[in-house]
Amino acid sequence: MSEPAAAEDTLTAIRREIERNALRARNGLKYLAGGRFAKTGVTPCELVWQRGKAKLWRYRGEQAPTRHPPVLTYVGLVSRAKVFDLLPGNSFVAKMLAAGFDISVLDWGEPDEADASNTFATYGLDYIPSAVDALLEATGEREVSIIGYCMGACMTLLSVGAGSNVPLRSLVLMAAPIDFTQMGEMMRPIQDGTFDPEDLLDDTGNVPASTMLASFRVRKPTSDLLMYANLWQNLWNDAYVEGFQAMNDWATDHVPLPGAAFREMVSQWMIGNGFMNKTLRVGTRKVDLGRIRCPVLCVIAEKDDIVPLPAATPLPSLLTGAASVETVLLPAGHVNLVMGRPADKVTIPKITEFLSRHGSERQN
């Protein structure tokens, strides 16, 4: 390269960095001031059902659904359902609508003192079947496909395994923690009895949201440093900042966990390792995963720092009664299953292909 050309390239790089620094300053001040870079949760929806704090939202696309049965999705009790509709152009429900599906989200709401006695029977044998009944009535269908994410996947296993008789066409289970001996050192004090879980409950009888957030941060204490370093590098990029803000808001905005359900998790999931040992109960009912008869897709994130790979991989081997079991291993993290490039390029196409194969087109 000639000296004039090299000098021109250097000047271009300097100008670009000066422009980016100006954008970093603008976006940084806006971010620190609490400014919004993009609206979240903008996909149109309507309330179909409500019980207690739980609400069922049915989403609407520009076109009528072309596939059935309807799809119901939900996350666990400690996270907000807005993860399914975070950003325009990066929304799980919007992409499901675009693929022709009738998609609804079950939002557990934010529990308070009135919900402290809620057990997994409350959710698995009451809320989930009731929400499904309401969805089927609203859509005129007889079956439903369910997508359970993280604890939501475990709740589905409990519900169906305890005989809730939800009419399932197919089932998608994403990032489900199954083997709690593989959930990391954070579980050890509870599992060996050196820590009393009752100490985590607040005056409402629930595990506060701040404790839930702290538990996730303890798993990867340096993640915030790396995250904000990446933000600084990309602060000039409006699209990056939009995605970062939406994702960070969701990841740090947990809800309290009902105390009774927490006690069940501790005794049956963490200490008893009930999924692996087949000792789970929901109320008075024994959980039998052999009751799951429909086709199942297990989606596992290889780089998951919430549900480590060894904790998730045993699930397919437990579904001995399913019509079929497929497994997708993605080189992605926990959240990238529903948002971002991995979700857009792999997760959602895999899910829509699976649901389409085990569903049918609507006859107009």
C-alpha contacts under 8 A as a table, 3 or more apart, distances in Angstrom:
res1	aa1	res2	aa2	distance
1	M	5	A	6.44
1	M	6	A	6.39
2	S	5	A	5.29
2	S	6	A	6.20
3	E	6	A	5.07
3	E	7	A	6.06
4	P	7	A	5.08
4	P	8	E	6.16
5	A	8	E	5.05
5	A	9	D	6.24
6	A	9	D	5.11
6	A	10	T	6.24
7	A	10	T	5.05
7	A	11	L	6.26
8	E	11	L	5.09
8	E	12	T	6.17
9	D	12	T	5.05
9	D	13	A	6.20
10	T	13	A	5.14
10	T	14	I	6.20
11	L	14	I	5.03
11	L	15	R	6.12
12	T	15	R	5.14
12	T	16	R	6.12
13	A	16	R	5.08
13	A	17	E	6.20
14	I	17	E	5.15
14	I	18	I	6.17
15	R	18	I	5.08
15	R	19	E	6.19
16	R	19	E	5.14
16	R	20	R	6.14
17	E	20	R	4.94
17	E	21	N	6.02
18	I	21	N	5.13
18	I	22	A	6.34
19	E	22	A	5.18
19	E	23	L	6.36
20	R	23	L	4.98
20	R	24	R	6.00
20	R	236	W	5.15
21	N	24	R	4.85
21	N	25	A	6.17
21	N	236	W	6.90
22	A	25	A	5.17
22	A	26	R	6.34
22	A	236	W	7.70
23	L	26	R	5.05
23	L	27	N	6.01
23	L	235	L	7.19
23	L	236	W	4.64
23	L	237	N	7.75
24	R	27	N	5.25
24	R	28	G	5.62
24	R	232	W	7.49
24	R	234	N	7.94
24	R	235	L	4.87
24	R	236	W	4.50
25	A	28	G	5.09
25	A	29	L	6.14
26	R	29	L	5.49
26	R	30	K	6.36
27	N	30	K	5.05
27	N	31	Y	5.96
27	N	235	L	6.42
27	N	236	W	6.87
27	N	238	D	7.71
27	N	241	V	7.99
28	G	31	Y	5.09
28	G	32	L	6.10
28	G	235	L	6.88
29	L	32	L	5.21
29	L	33	A	6.08
30	K	33	A	5.11
30	K	34	G	6.42
30	K	35	G	5.06
30	K	36	R	7.87
31	Y	34	G	5.23
31	Y	35	G	5.40
31	Y	36	R	7.41
32	L	35	G	7.41
36	R	39	K	7.13
37	F	238	D	7.66
37	F	241	V	7.17
37	F	242	E	5.15
37	F	245	Q	7.53
38	A	87	L	7.13
38	A	242	E	5.76
38	A	246	A	7.83
39	K	42	V	6.79
39	K	87	L	6.77
39	K	88	P	7.76
40	T	82	K	7.94
40	T	85	D	6.79
40	T	86	L	4.87
40	T	87	L	5.06
40	T	88	P	7.22
40	T	246	A	7.10
41	G	82	K	6.46
41	G	85	D	5.00
41	G	86	L	5.54
41	G	87	L	6.71
42	V	85	D	7.35
42	V	87	L	7.57
42	V	88	P	7.00
43	T	59	Y	6.93
43	T	60	R	7.34
43	T	61	G	7.86
43	T	85	D	7.00
43	T	88	P	7.76
43	T	93	V	7.83
43	T	94	A	6.66
44	P	59	Y	5.82
44	P	60	R	5.54
44	P	61	G	7.38
45	C	57	W	6.01
45	C	58	R	5.27
45	C	59	Y	4.07
45	C	60	R	5.61
46	E	57	W	5.49
46	E	58	R	5.35
46	E	59	Y	6.53
46	E	60	R	7.96
47	L	50	Q	7.73
47	L	55	K	7.01
47	L	56	L	5.92
47	L	57	W	4.77
47	L	58	R	6.47
48	V	55	K	7.63
48	V	56	L	5.50
48	V	57	W	5.88
48	V	58	R	6.48
48	V	134	A	6.85
48	V	135	L	6.99
48	V	138	A	7.39
49	W	55	K	5.77
49	W	56	L	5.08
49	W	57	W	7.54
49	W	131	A	6.41
49	W	134	A	6.30
49	W	135	L	7.94
50	Q	53	K	7.24
50	Q	54	A	5.61
50	Q	55	K	4.39
50	Q	56	L	6.29
50	Q	131	A	7.91
51	R	54	A	5.33
51	R	55	K	6.64
51	R	127	Y	7.21
53	K	108	W	6.21
53	K	109	G	4.88
53	K	110	E	6.57
53	K	111	P	6.78
54	A	106	L	7.12
54	A	107	D	5.54
54	A	108	W	4.20
54	A	109	G	5.17
54	A	127	Y	7.71
55	K	106	L	5.92
55	K	107	D	5.24
55	K	108	W	6.50
55	K	109	G	7.12
56	L	104	S	6.86
56	L	105	V	5.84
56	L	106	L	4.51
56	L	107	D	6.19
56	L	131	A	6.63
57	W	104	S	5.42
57	W	105	V	5.26
57	W	106	L	6.37
57	W	107	D	7.62
58	R	102	D	7.82
58	R	103	I	6.25
58	R	104	S	4.19
58	R	105	V	6.56
59	Y	93	V	7.38
59	Y	97	L	7.86
59	Y	102	D	7.32
59	Y	103	I	5.92
59	Y	104	S	5.78
59	Y	105	V	7.98
60	R	64	A	7.95
60	R	97	L	7.35
60	R	102	D	7.80
61	G	64	A	6.77
61	G	65	P	7.92
61	G	94	A	7.31
61	G	97	L	5.69
61	G	98	A	7.21
63	Q	100	G	7.99
64	A	100	G	7.55
65	P	68	H	7.69
65	P	97	L	7.16
65	P	100	G	4.79
65	P	101	F	5.32
65	P	102	D	5.46
65	P	362	R	7.72
66	T	100	G	4.75
66	T	101	F	6.49
66	T	361	E	5.76
66	T	362	R	5.22
67	R	70	P	7.78
67	R	100	G	5.52
67	R	101	F	5.34
67	R	102	D	7.25
67	R	356	S	7.30
67	R	359	G	7.13
67	R	360	S	5.79
67	R	361	E	4.40
67	R	362	R	5.24
68	H	71	V	7.96
68	H	101	F	6.67
68	H	102	D	7.08
68	H	359	G	5.87
68	H	360	S	5.67
68	H	361	E	6.20
68	H	362	R	6.28
69	P	102	D	7.59
69	P	141	E	6.62
69	P	142	R	7.83
69	P	143	E	5.96
69	P	144	V	5.32
69	P	145	S	6.49
69	P	169	R	7.37
69	P	359	G	6.31
69	P	360	S	7.45
70	P	101	F	6.61
70	P	102	D	4.81
70	P	103	I	6.04
70	P	104	S	7.75
70	P	135	L	7.97
70	P	136	L	7.89
70	P	139	T	7.45
70	P	141	E	7.56
70	P	143	E	7.58
70	P	144	V	5.36
70	P	145	S	6.31
71	V	101	F	6.96
71	V	102	D	5.98
71	V	103	I	4.78
71	V	104	S	6.21
71	V	144	V	5.90
71	V	145	S	4.76
71	V	146	I	5.67
71	V	147	I	7.31
72	L	103	I	6.00
72	L	104	S	4.91
72	L	105	V	5.78
72	L	106	L	7.10
72	L	132	V	7.82
72	L	144	V	7.08
72	L	145	S	6.23
72	L	146	I	4.80
72	L	147	I	6.19
73	T	103	I	7.63
73	T	104	S	6.34
73	T	105	V	4.99
73	T	106	L	6.31
73	T	146	I	5.65
73	T	147	I	4.53
73	T	148	G	5.78
73	T	149	Y	7.68
74	Y	81	A	6.68
74	Y	105	V	5.71
74	Y	106	L	5.23
74	Y	107	D	6.72
74	Y	147	I	6.72
74	Y	148	G	5.52
74	Y	149	Y	6.28
74	Y	152	G	5.85
75	V	79	S	6.69
75	V	80	R	7.49
75	V	81	A	6.31
75	V	107	D	7.96
75	V	148	G	6.16
75	V	149	Y	4.76
75	V	150	C	6.29
75	V	151	M	6.36
75	V	152	G	4.41
75	V	153	A	7.48
76	G	79	S	6.02
76	G	149	Y	6.89
76	G	150	C	6.28
76	G	151	M	4.23
76	G	152	G	4.10
76	G	153	A	7.66
76	G	155	M	7.51
77	L	80	R	7.96
77	L	108	W	6.48
77	L	151	M	7.11
77	L	152	G	7.43
77	L	255	V	7.50
77	L	256	P	7.95
77	L	257	L	6.26
78	V	209	A	7.59
78	V	212	M	7.25
78	V	254	H	5.63
78	V	255	V	5.04
78	V	256	P	6.16
78	V	257	L	5.73
79	S	250	W	7.96
79	S	253	D	7.34
79	S	254	H	5.02
79	S	255	V	6.02
80	R	83	V	6.63
80	R	107	D	7.22
80	R	108	W	7.90
80	R	109	G	7.50
80	R	250	W	7.08
80	R	253	D	7.28
80	R	254	H	6.49
80	R	255	V	7.02
81	A	84	F	6.16
81	A	105	V	7.27
81	A	106	L	7.40
81	A	107	D	5.38
81	A	108	W	7.74
82	K	85	D	5.36
82	K	86	L	5.95
82	K	250	W	7.34
83	V	86	L	5.41
83	V	247	M	7.92
83	V	250	W	6.57
83	V	338	V	7.51
83	V	339	M	7.88
84	F	91	S	6.10
84	F	92	F	5.01
84	F	93	V	5.89
84	F	105	V	7.90
84	F	338	V	6.85
84	F	339	M	7.98
85	D	88	P	7.82
85	D	90	N	7.61
85	D	91	S	4.52
85	D	92	F	5.87
85	D	93	V	5.96
85	D	94	A	7.25
86	L	90	N	6.79
86	L	91	S	5.62
86	L	246	A	6.23
86	L	247	M	7.48
87	L	90	N	4.99
87	L	91	S	5.45
87	L	243	G	7.34
87	L	246	A	7.08
88	P	91	S	6.04
89	G	94	A	7.77
90	N	94	A	7.91
90	N	95	K	7.96
90	N	339	M	6.34
90	N	340	G	6.68
90	N	344	D	7.85
91	S	94	A	5.17
91	S	95	K	6.25
91	S	339	M	6.96
92	F	95	K	5.32
92	F	96	M	6.28
92	F	338	V	6.02
92	F	339	M	6.84
92	F	348	I	7.59
93	V	96	M	4.98
93	V	97	L	6.13
93	V	103	I	6.57
93	V	104	S	7.95
94	A	97	L	5.05
94	A	98	A	6.18
95	K	98	A	4.91
95	K	99	A	6.24
95	K	348	I	7.70
96	M	99	A	5.06
96	M	100	G	6.62
96	M	101	F	5.61
96	M	102	D	7.76
96	M	103	I	6.76
96	M	348	I	7.71
96	M	352	T	7.28
97	L	100	G	5.17
97	L	101	F	5.08
97	L	102	D	6.43
97	L	103	I	6.67
98	A	101	F	7.37
99	A	352	T	7.07
106	L	131	A	7.68
110	E	255	V	5.69
110	E	256	P	6.70
111	P	114	A	7.36
111	P	115	D	5.43
111	P	116	A	7.38
111	P	255	V	7.36
111	P	256	P	6.16
111	P	257	L	7.14
111	P	258	P	6.60
112	D	115	D	5.47
112	D	116	A	6.69
112	D	204	T	6.50
112	D	206	N	7.41
112	D	256	P	7.61
112	D	258	P	7.85
113	E	116	A	5.33
113	E	204	T	4.53
113	E	205	G	6.38
113	E	206	N	7.27
114	A	117	S	7.42
115	D	118	N	5.36
115	D	258	P	6.10
116	A	204	T	6.90
116	A	205	G	5.33
116	A	206	N	5.56
116	A	258	P	4.58
116	A	259	G	5.01
116	A	260	A	6.11
117	S	258	P	6.71
117	S	259	G	6.48
117	S	260	A	5.04
117	S	261	A	7.61
118	N	121	A	7.76
118	N	122	T	5.64
118	N	123	Y	7.70
118	N	258	P	6.06
118	N	259	G	7.48
118	N	260	A	5.74
118	N	261	A	6.16
119	T	122	T	5.17
119	T	123	Y	6.95
119	T	258	P	7.60
119	T	260	A	5.28
119	T	261	A	4.40
119	T	264	E	7.45
119	T	283	G	7.99
120	F	123	Y	5.16
120	F	124	G	5.62
120	F	125	L	7.74
120	F	155	M	7.37
120	F	158	L	7.87
120	F	261	A	5.77
120	F	264	E	7.76
120	F	282	V	6.28
120	F	283	G	7.67
121	A	124	G	5.04
121	A	125	L	5.03
121	A	126	D	6.82
121	A	159	S	7.85
121	A	282	V	5.31
121	A	283	G	5.53
122	T	125	L	5.95
122	T	126	D	5.29
122	T	127	Y	6.38
123	Y	126	D	5.49
123	Y	127	Y	4.67
123	Y	128	I	5.90
123	Y	155	M	7.74
123	Y	159	S	7.94
124	G	127	Y	6.31
124	G	128	I	5.53
124	G	129	P	7.26
124	G	155	M	6.30
124	G	156	T	7.02
124	G	158	L	6.45
124	G	159	S	4.22
124	G	160	V	7.83
124	G	164	S	7.29
124	G	282	V	7.87
125	L	128	I	6.59
125	L	129	P	6.32
125	L	159	S	5.96
125	L	162	A	7.90
125	L	164	S	5.60
126	D	129	P	5.74
126	D	130	S	5.92
127	Y	130	S	5.20
127	Y	131	A	5.93
128	I	131	A	5.18
128	I	132	V	6.14
128	I	159	S	7.61
129	P	132	V	5.04
129	P	133	D	6.14
129	P	164	S	6.62
129	P	165	N	7.75
129	P	166	V	5.93
130	S	133	D	5.05
130	S	134	A	6.26
131	A	134	A	5.08
131	A	135	L	6.15
132	V	135	L	5.00
132	V	136	L	6.11
132	V	144	V	7.37
132	V	166	V	7.24
133	D	136	L	5.19
133	D	137	E	6.17
134	A	137	E	5.12
134	A	138	A	6.15
135	L	138	A	5.04
135	L	139	T	6.12
136	L	139	T	5.15
136	L	140	G	5.55
136	L	141	E	4.99
136	L	142	R	6.11
136	L	143	E	7.09
136	L	144	V	7.42
137	E	140	G	5.20
137	E	141	E	6.94
141	E	144	V	7.70
142	R	167	P	7.20
143	E	167	P	5.02
143	E	168	L	5.59
143	E	169	R	5.81
144	V	167	P	6.28
144	V	168	L	5.18
144	V	169	R	5.70
144	V	170	S	7.42
145	S	168	L	5.67
145	S	169	R	5.36
145	S	170	S	4.88
145	S	171	L	5.66
145	S	172	V	7.89
145	S	355	L	7.64
146	I	168	L	7.40
146	I	170	S	6.77
146	I	171	L	5.06
146	I	172	V	6.18
147	I	153	A	7.38
147	I	171	L	6.07
147	I	172	V	4.57
147	I	173	L	5.98
147	I	174	M	7.48
148	G	151	M	7.64
148	G	152	G	4.63
148	G	153	A	3.91
148	G	154	C	7.56
148	G	155	M	7.78
148	G	156	T	6.49
148	G	171	L	7.96
148	G	172	V	6.26
148	G	173	L	5.07
148	G	174	M	6.15
149	Y	152	G	4.79
149	Y	153	A	4.98
149	Y	173	L	6.20
149	Y	174	M	4.74
149	Y	175	A	6.25
149	Y	176	A	6.87
150	C	153	A	5.29
150	C	154	C	6.87
150	C	173	L	7.76
150	C	174	M	5.89
150	C	175	A	4.83
150	C	176	A	4.61
150	C	177	P	6.71
150	C	307	V	7.97
151	M	154	C	4.97
151	M	155	M	6.19
151	M	176	A	6.37
151	M	177	P	7.21
152	G	155	M	4.99
152	G	156	T	6.29
152	G	176	A	7.87
153	A	156	T	5.13
153	A	157	L	6.40
153	A	173	L	5.16
153	A	174	M	6.42
153	A	175	A	7.57
153	A	176	A	5.50
154	C	157	L	5.04
154	C	158	L	6.27
154	C	176	A	6.07
154	C	177	P	7.24
154	C	178	I	7.80
155	M	158	L	5.04
155	M	159	S	6.05
156	T	159	S	5.01
156	T	160	V	6.08
157	L	160	V	5.51
157	L	161	G	5.53
157	L	289	L	6.75
158	L	161	G	5.04
158	L	162	A	5.77
158	L	280	L	7.99
158	L	281	R	7.96
158	L	282	V	6.87
158	L	287	V	6.25
158	L	289	L	7.99
159	S	162	A	5.36
159	S	163	G	6.65
159	S	164	S	5.58
159	S	282	V	7.91
160	V	163	G	5.22
160	V	164	S	5.31
160	V	165	N	6.47
160	V	166	V	6.70
160	V	289	L	7.50
160	V	291	R	6.68
160	V	292	I	6.43
161	G	164	S	7.53
161	G	286	K	7.89
161	G	287	V	4.69
161	G	288	D	4.63
161	G	289	L	4.67
161	G	290	G	7.06
161	G	291	R	5.47
161	G	292	I	6.56
162	A	281	R	7.40
162	A	282	V	6.35
162	A	285	R	5.79
162	A	286	K	5.97
162	A	287	V	4.50
162	A	288	D	6.36
163	G	287	V	7.78
163	G	291	R	7.11
168	L	171	L	7.09
168	L	294	C	6.47
169	R	294	C	6.00
169	R	295	P	7.42
169	R	358	H	7.17
169	R	359	G	7.26
170	S	294	C	5.29
170	S	295	P	5.06
170	S	296	V	6.00
170	S	355	L	6.97
170	S	358	H	6.67
171	L	294	C	6.97
171	L	295	P	6.36
171	L	296	V	4.78
171	L	297	L	6.32
172	V	296	V	5.75
172	V	297	L	4.73
172	V	298	C	6.05
172	V	299	V	7.39
172	V	351	I	7.44
173	L	176	A	6.48
173	L	296	V	7.45
173	L	297	L	6.21
173	L	298	C	4.94
173	L	299	V	6.08
174	M	298	C	6.02
174	M	299	V	4.59
174	M	300	I	6.14
174	M	337	L	7.69
175	A	298	C	7.93
175	A	299	V	6.21
175	A	300	I	5.13
175	A	301	A	6.45
175	A	307	V	6.49
175	A	312	A	6.41
175	A	334	H	7.02
176	A	300	I	7.75
176	A	307	V	7.22
176	A	312	A	5.69
176	A	315	L	7.74
177	P	180	F	6.93
177	P	183	M	7.73
177	P	307	V	5.70
177	P	311	A	5.52
177	P	312	A	5.13
178	I	273	N	7.91
178	I	275	F	5.80
178	I	276	M	6.77
178	I	311	A	5.53
178	I	312	A	5.54
178	I	313	T	7.90
178	I	314	P	6.78
178	I	315	L	6.33
179	D	182	Q	5.72
179	D	183	M	7.15
179	D	273	N	6.42
179	D	275	F	6.91
179	D	276	M	6.03
179	D	310	P	7.43
179	D	311	A	4.55
179	D	312	A	6.78
179	D	314	P	7.03
180	F	183	M	5.04
180	F	187	M	7.94
180	F	269	W	6.67
180	F	270	M	5.56
180	F	271	I	7.97
180	F	273	N	5.66
180	F	311	A	6.26
181	T	184	G	7.36
181	T	270	M	7.61
181	T	273	N	7.09
181	T	311	A	7.44
182	Q	308	P	7.10
182	Q	310	P	5.93
182	Q	311	A	4.91
183	M	186	M	7.61
183	M	187	M	6.68
183	M	307	V	6.53
183	M	308	P	6.23
183	M	311	A	5.90
184	G	187	M	6.11
184	G	188	R	7.51
184	G	308	P	7.79
185	E	188	R	5.24
186	M	189	P	7.03
186	M	218	V	7.78
186	M	219	R	7.05
187	M	190	I	5.64
187	M	191	Q	6.11
187	M	270	M	7.10
188	R	191	Q	4.94
188	R	192	D	5.91
189	P	192	D	5.43
189	P	193	G	6.01
189	P	194	T	5.06
189	P	195	F	5.20
190	I	193	G	5.19
190	I	194	T	6.32
190	I	195	F	5.25
190	I	196	D	6.90
190	I	197	P	6.89
190	I	266	V	7.54
190	I	270	M	7.56
190	I	271	I	7.28
191	Q	194	T	7.91
191	Q	270	M	6.38
191	Q	271	I	4.94
192	D	195	F	7.92
193	G	196	D	6.97
196	D	199	D	5.80
197	P	200	L	5.63
197	P	201	L	7.66
197	P	263	R	7.76
197	P	266	V	7.59
198	E	201	L	5.59
200	L	207	V	5.77
200	L	208	P	7.83
200	L	211	T	7.44
201	L	204	T	7.61
201	L	205	G	5.49
201	L	206	N	5.10
201	L	207	V	4.66
201	L	208	P	7.03
201	L	259	G	6.77
202	D	205	G	5.47
202	D	206	N	5.76
202	D	207	V	6.19
202	D	208	P	6.49
203	D	206	N	7.47
205	G	258	P	7.20
205	G	259	G	5.39
206	N	256	P	6.17
206	N	257	L	5.59
206	N	258	P	4.73
206	N	259	G	4.24
206	N	260	A	7.92
207	V	211	T	6.71
207	V	212	M	7.27
207	V	256	P	5.37
207	V	257	L	5.01
207	V	258	P	6.55
207	V	259	G	6.17
207	V	262	F	7.61
208	P	211	T	5.47
208	P	212	M	6.67
208	P	255	V	7.15
208	P	256	P	4.52
208	P	257	L	6.73
209	A	212	M	5.05
209	A	213	L	6.28
209	A	253	D	7.77
209	A	254	H	5.23
209	A	255	V	4.69
209	A	256	P	4.42
209	A	257	L	7.35
210	S	213	L	5.14
210	S	214	A	6.18
210	S	254	H	7.49
211	T	214	A	5.02
211	T	215	S	6.16
212	M	215	S	5.19
212	M	216	F	6.60
212	M	254	H	6.73
212	M	255	V	7.77
212	M	256	P	7.39
213	L	216	F	5.34
213	L	217	R	6.37
213	L	252	T	6.35
213	L	253	D	7.74
213	L	254	H	6.40
214	A	217	R	5.06
214	A	218	V	6.11
215	S	218	V	5.25
215	S	219	R	6.76
216	F	219	R	5.44
216	F	220	K	7.27
216	F	306	I	7.16
217	R	220	K	5.46
217	R	221	P	5.43
217	R	223	S	7.66
218	V	221	P	5.18
219	R	305	D	7.27
219	R	306	I	7.41
220	K	223	S	5.61
220	K	305	D	7.34
221	P	224	D	7.16
222	T	225	L	5.47
222	T	226	L	6.60
223	S	226	L	5.22
223	S	227	M	5.94
224	D	227	M	4.93
224	D	228	Y	6.11
225	L	228	Y	5.42
225	L	229	A	6.12
226	L	229	A	5.03
226	L	230	N	6.20
227	M	230	N	5.23
227	M	231	L	6.25
228	Y	231	L	4.73
228	Y	232	W	6.17
229	A	232	W	5.21
229	A	233	Q	6.43
230	N	233	Q	5.13
230	N	234	N	6.30
231	L	234	N	5.17
231	L	235	L	5.51
231	L	241	V	7.22
231	L	244	F	7.46
232	W	235	L	5.02
233	Q	236	W	7.71
234	N	237	N	5.45
234	N	240	Y	6.53
234	N	241	V	7.34
235	L	238	D	7.20
235	L	240	Y	7.32
235	L	241	V	6.19
237	N	240	Y	5.33
237	N	241	V	6.34
238	D	241	V	5.17
238	D	242	E	6.15
239	A	242	E	5.10
239	A	243	G	6.36
240	Y	243	G	5.24
240	Y	244	F	6.03
241	V	244	F	4.92
241	V	245	Q	5.94
242	E	245	Q	5.37
242	E	246	A	6.27
243	G	246	A	5.25
243	G	247	M	6.04
244	F	247	M	5.24
244	F	248	N	5.82
245	Q	248	N	5.16
245	Q	249	D	5.90
246	A	249	D	5.26
246	A	250	W	6.36
247	M	250	W	5.23
247	M	251	A	6.05
248	N	251	A	5.01
248	N	252	T	6.08
249	D	252	T	5.49
249	D	253	D	5.99
250	W	253	D	5.13
250	W	254	H	7.55
251	A	254	H	7.20
257	L	261	A	7.32
257	L	262	F	6.55
258	P	261	A	5.51
258	P	262	F	6.21
259	G	262	F	4.98
259	G	263	R	6.26
260	A	263	R	5.18
260	A	264	E	6.48
261	A	264	E	5.09
261	A	265	M	6.24
262	F	265	M	4.98
262	F	266	V	6.21
263	R	266	V	5.13
263	R	267	S	6.20
264	E	267	S	5.27
264	E	268	Q	5.60
264	E	269	W	7.30
265	M	268	Q	5.43
265	M	269	W	4.85
265	M	270	M	6.23
266	V	269	W	5.79
266	V	270	M	4.89
266	V	271	I	6.01
267	S	270	M	6.20
267	S	271	I	5.23
267	S	272	G	5.87
268	Q	271	I	6.08
268	Q	272	G	4.66
268	Q	273	N	6.18
268	Q	274	G	5.35
268	Q	279	T	7.59
268	Q	280	L	6.20
269	W	272	G	5.62
269	W	273	N	4.69
269	W	274	G	5.26
269	W	275	F	6.95
269	W	280	L	7.89
270	M	273	N	5.46
270	M	274	G	7.94
272	G	277	N	7.53
272	G	279	T	7.55
273	N	276	M	5.81
273	N	277	N	6.11
274	G	277	N	4.87
274	G	278	K	5.27
274	G	279	T	4.77
274	G	280	L	4.96
275	F	278	K	5.27
275	F	279	T	6.97
275	F	280	L	6.53
276	M	318	L	7.93
278	K	287	V	7.43
278	K	288	D	7.42
279	T	286	K	7.44
279	T	287	V	7.36
280	L	286	K	6.18
280	L	287	V	5.40
281	R	284	T	6.57
281	R	285	R	5.42
281	R	286	K	4.41
281	R	287	V	5.30
282	V	285	R	5.22
282	V	286	K	6.43
282	V	287	V	6.75
288	D	291	R	5.90
289	L	292	I	5.68
289	L	318	L	7.00
289	L	319	L	6.12
289	L	320	T	7.70
289	L	321	G	7.44
290	G	293	R	7.09
290	G	319	L	6.29
290	G	320	T	5.93
290	G	321	G	4.53
290	G	322	A	7.16
291	R	321	G	6.55
291	R	322	A	7.97
292	I	319	L	7.04
292	I	321	G	5.99
292	I	322	A	5.45
293	R	321	G	5.36
293	R	322	A	4.05
293	R	323	A	5.42
294	C	322	A	5.26
294	C	323	A	5.10
294	C	324	S	7.15
295	P	322	A	5.78
295	P	323	A	4.88
295	P	324	S	4.62
295	P	325	V	6.04
295	P	358	H	7.53
296	V	322	A	6.80
296	V	323	A	7.66
296	V	324	S	6.11
296	V	325	V	4.86
296	V	326	E	6.31
297	L	325	V	5.89
297	L	326	E	4.81
297	L	327	T	5.83
297	L	328	V	7.52
297	L	351	I	7.84
297	L	354	F	7.38
298	C	315	L	7.63
298	C	316	P	6.88
298	C	325	V	7.35
298	C	326	E	6.09
298	C	327	T	4.70
298	C	328	V	6.22
299	V	327	T	5.97
299	V	328	V	4.89
299	V	329	L	6.28
299	V	330	L	7.56
299	V	347	T	7.87
300	I	309	L	7.33
300	I	312	A	6.64
300	I	313	T	7.23
300	I	327	T	7.49
300	I	328	V	6.14
300	I	329	L	5.00
300	I	330	L	6.25
301	A	304	D	5.29
301	A	309	L	6.95
301	A	329	L	5.93
301	A	330	L	4.95
301	A	331	P	6.15
301	A	332	A	5.28
301	A	333	G	5.68
301	A	334	H	6.16
301	A	337	L	7.25
302	E	308	P	7.62
302	E	309	L	5.62
302	E	329	L	6.35
302	E	330	L	5.75
302	E	331	P	5.11
302	E	332	A	5.94
302	E	333	G	6.87
303	K	308	P	7.48
303	K	309	L	7.34
303	K	331	P	6.08
303	K	332	A	5.20
303	K	333	G	4.64
303	K	334	H	7.27
304	D	307	V	5.58
304	D	308	P	5.45
304	D	309	L	6.70
304	D	332	A	6.85
304	D	333	G	4.33
304	D	334	H	4.69
305	D	308	P	5.73
305	D	333	G	6.84
305	D	334	H	6.76
306	I	334	H	6.49
307	V	311	A	6.27
307	V	312	A	6.61
307	V	334	H	7.39
308	P	311	A	5.39
308	P	312	A	6.66
309	L	312	A	5.32
309	L	313	T	6.12
310	P	313	T	5.53
310	P	314	P	7.44
311	A	314	P	7.01
312	A	315	L	6.22
313	T	316	P	7.10
314	P	317	S	5.74
314	P	318	L	6.93
315	L	318	L	5.39
315	L	319	L	6.93
316	P	319	L	5.51
316	P	325	V	6.44
316	P	326	E	7.69
316	P	327	T	7.28
317	S	320	T	6.63
319	L	322	A	5.68
319	L	325	V	7.39
322	A	325	V	6.55
330	L	342	P	7.96
330	L	346	V	7.83
330	L	347	T	7.84
332	A	336	N	5.97
332	A	337	L	7.13
332	A	342	P	6.57
333	G	336	N	5.33
333	G	337	L	7.07
334	H	337	L	6.05
335	V	338	V	6.06
335	V	339	M	6.40
336	N	339	M	4.95
336	N	340	G	5.67
336	N	341	R	7.44
336	N	342	P	5.86
336	N	343	A	5.72
337	L	340	G	7.96
337	L	342	P	6.70
337	L	343	A	5.02
337	L	347	T	5.96
338	V	343	A	5.18
338	V	347	T	7.23
338	V	348	I	7.51
339	M	342	P	7.37
339	M	343	A	5.26
339	M	344	D	7.06
340	G	343	A	5.50
340	G	344	D	6.18
341	R	344	D	4.97
341	R	345	K	5.86
342	P	345	K	5.26
342	P	346	V	5.51
342	P	347	T	6.45
343	A	346	V	5.50
343	A	347	T	4.47
343	A	348	I	5.57
344	D	347	T	6.53
344	D	348	I	5.90
344	D	349	P	7.28
345	K	348	I	7.10
345	K	349	P	6.72
346	V	349	P	5.50
346	V	350	K	5.99
347	T	350	K	5.24
347	T	351	I	6.18
348	I	351	I	5.02
348	I	352	T	6.01
349	P	352	T	5.19
349	P	353	E	5.97
350	K	353	E	5.22
350	K	354	F	6.15
351	I	354	F	5.12
351	I	355	L	6.09
352	T	355	L	5.12
352	T	356	S	5.87
353	E	356	S	5.11
353	E	357	R	6.06
354	F	357	R	5.18
354	F	358	H	6.35
355	L	358	H	5.22
355	L	359	G	5.75
356	S	359	G	4.91
356	S	360	S	6.34
357	R	360	S	7.35
